Amino acid sequence: MEPQTSSALSNGTVIAALCTSLASIAVSVVAYFNAQKNNKTTAQAAIELEKLRFNQEQTRKLLDGKKEERKELFSALNGLIKNMQTVKDLLIRIIGCLPKSFSWQSAVAQMDTSKEAYVAHFEEVCALLQGDNYKYSHKAKNLIMNLPFLLASFAEKVEGDFIELGPEEQHELRSLKEELNDAQNFLRDSKLHQIDLW
């Protein structure tokens, strides 16, 4: 009976070895699929990380571009405000001048020079202006462009070479100066807003 026991033992060992091998193969297959799944997850994570880096770089470039646009707009508004102030200062001088102290010819020539400076700067920067910035700076341009002609028409009404304004002319120039004040104040606020966005 011993040989039969040894054969049963041998069959049992073979079955046990076979079960162990199958279990080992099953564990290997499961491990393989888990490794594939982990590799896929790692690859997806790497892709997502690369997308995130790309988006951050694009956002940084966009913000840098916006910052540069804001600086350009700030500079444009600053130039418009300065040129507008030159016109307003000249209006104040004309309105408040003493009799026989300022000639019409000089006033018209200085206003024409100030007008040319404002219009040239406006034309240079108008592509940067949008919405109310464009509206107010364009309105100021139209007012300023008319001033040399208005002063010349005032000069035709009086005798002599020196400025002598009547109450009507003073009122009209003060009203124009106030309209320029409104435009200048809006542009100044807009300019300061550009600083806040930096």
C-alpha positions in Angstrom: 0.0 0.0 0.0 2.8 2.2 0.3 3.2 2.8 -3.4 -0.4 3.9 -3.6 0.2 6.4 -0.8 3.2 7.7 -2.4 1.3 8.1 -5.7 -1.6 9.8 -3.9 1.0 11.9 -2.1 2.6 12.7 -5.4 -0.7 13.6 -7.0 -1.5 15.7 -4.0 1.8 17.4 -4.3 1.3 18.0 -8.0 -2.2 19.4 -7.4 -0.8 21.6 -4.6 2.0 22.7 -6.9 -0.5 23.3 -9.7 -2.8 25.3 -7.4 0.2 27.3 -6.1 1.3 27.9 -9.7 -2.2 29.0 -10.7 -2.5 31.2 -7.7 0.9 32.7 -8.5 -0.2 33.3 -12.1 -3.4 34.9 -10.9 -1.5 37.1 -8.5 0.9 38.0 -11.4 -2.0 38.8 -13.7 -3.7 41.0 -11.1 -0.3 42.7 -10.3 0.2 43.3 -14.1 -3.2 44.9 -14.5 -2.7 47.0 -11.4 0.7 48.1 -12.7 -1.0 49.0 -16.1 -3.7 50.9 -14.2 -1.1 52.8 -12.1 1.0 53.5 -15.2 -2.1 54.9 -16.9 -2.9 57.0 -13.8 0.6 58.2 -13.6 0.6 59.1 -17.3 -2.7 60.9 -16.9 -1.3 62.8 -13.9 1.8 63.8 -15.8 -0.4 65.0 -18.7 -2.6 67.0 -16.3 0.4 68.5 -14.6 1.8 69.5 -18.0 -1.6 71.1 -18.9 -1.6 73.0 -15.6 2.0 74.3 -16.2 1.0 75.4 -19.7 -2.1 77.2 -18.5 -0.1 78.9 -15.8 2.4 80.1 -18.4 -0.4 81.3 -20.7 -2.0 83.1 -17.8 1.3 84.7 -16.8 1.9 85.9 -20.4 -1.7 87.2 -20.6 -1.3 89.1 -17.3 2.1 90.5 -18.4 0.4 91.6 -21.7 -2.5 93.2 -19.8 0.0 95.0 -17.5 1.8 96.4 -20.5 -1.5 97.5 -22.0 -2.4 99.2 -18.8 1.0 101.0 -18.8 0.4 102.2 -22.4 -3.1 103.4 -21.5 -1.8 105.1 -18.4 0.8 106.9 -20.5 -1.8 107.8 -23.2 -4.2 109.2 -20.6 -1.4 111.1 -18.9 -0.5 112.8 -22.2 -4.1 113.8 -22.9 -4.5 115.2 -19.4 -1.3 117.3 -19.6 -2.2 118.7 -23.1 -5.7 119.4 -21.8 -4.3 121.2 -18.8 -2.2 123.4 -21.1 -5.4 124.5 -22.9 -7.2 125.1 -19.6 -4.3 127.2 -18.3 -4.4 129.3 -21.5 -8.2 129.7 -21.1 -7.7 130.9 -17.5 -5.1 133.4 -18.6 -7.4 134.7 -21.4 -10.4 134.9 -19.1 -8.5 136.7 -16.3 -6.1 138.9 -18.3 -5.9 142.5 -17.5 -6.9 144.9 -20.3 -4.1 145.6 -22.8 -1.9 142.8 -21.4 -2.5 139.9 -23.8 -3.0 140.3 -27.6 -5.6 138.4 -29.5 -2.9 137.4 -32.0 -0.8 135.8 -29.3 -3.8 134.1 -27.7 -5.0 132.6 -31.0 -1.4 131.4 -31.9 -0.9 129.8 -28.5 -4.3 128.2 -28.5 -3.6 126.9 -32.0 -0.3 125.4 -30.8 -2.0 123.8 -27.8 -4.8 122.4 -30.0 -2.2 120.9 -32.4 -0.4 119.2 -29.5 -3.6 117.7 -28.1 -4.9 116.6 -31.5 -1.6 115.0 -32.4 -1.4 113.1 -29.1 -5.1 112.0 -29.4 -4.5 110.7 -32.9 -1.4 108.8 -31.7 -3.2 107.1 -28.8 -6.8 106.9 -29.8 -6.5 103.2 -30.7 -5.7 102.5 -27.0 -8.8 104.3 -25.8 -12.1 102.5 -25.4 -15.5 103.3 -24.0 -15.7 106.4 -21.9 -12.0 107.1 -22.2 -12.5 107.5 -25.9 -15.8 109.5 -25.4 -14.3 112.0 -23.0 -11.0 112.5 -24.8 -12.8 112.8 -28.2 -15.2 115.4 -26.7 -12.3 117.4 -25.4 -10.6 117.2 -28.8 -13.7 118.6 -30.5 -13.9 121.5 -27.9 -10.2 122.2 -28.2 -10.3 122.2 -32.0 -12.9 124.9 -32.0 -11.1 127.2 -29.5 -8.8 129.0 -31.9 -11.7 129.8 -34.2 -13.8 131.0 -31.3 -11.1 133.3 -30.1 -10.6 134.7 -33.6 -14.3 135.3 -33.8 -14.2 137.2 -30.4 -11.3 139.3 -31.7 -13.3 140.3 -34.8 -16.0 141.8 -32.5 -13.7 144.2 -30.7 -11.5 147.0 -31.9 -7.8 146.8 -31.0 -5.2 144.1 -30.7 -5.6 143.3 -27.0 -8.1 140.9 -25.4 -11.1 142.6 -23.8 -13.8 140.0 -23.1 -17.4 141.0 -22.5 -19.6 139.0 -20.0 -21.0 136.8 -22.8 -17.5 135.8 -24.0 -16.2 135.2 -20.5 -19.2 133.0 -19.7 -18.8 131.0 -22.9 -15.0 130.4 -22.2 -15.8 129.5 -18.6 -18.4 127.0 -19.8 -15.9 125.4 -22.2 -13.3 125.3 -19.4 -15.8 123.5 -17.2 -16.5 120.9 -19.9 -12.8 120.4 -20.2 -12.6 120.0 -16.4 -15.2 117.3 -16.5 -13.4 115.4 -19.3 -10.0 115.8 -17.6 -11.4 114.6 -14.2 -12.8 111.5 -15.8 -9.6 110.7 -17.6 -7.6 111.4 -14.4 -9.8 108.9 -12.5 -9.4 106.4 -15.2 -5.6 106.9 -15.1 -5.5 106.3 -11.4 -7.6 103.2 -11.9 -4.9 101.8 -14.2 -2.4 102.2 -11.3 -4.7 100.2 -9.0 -4.8 97.4 -11.5 -1.0 97.0 -11.6 
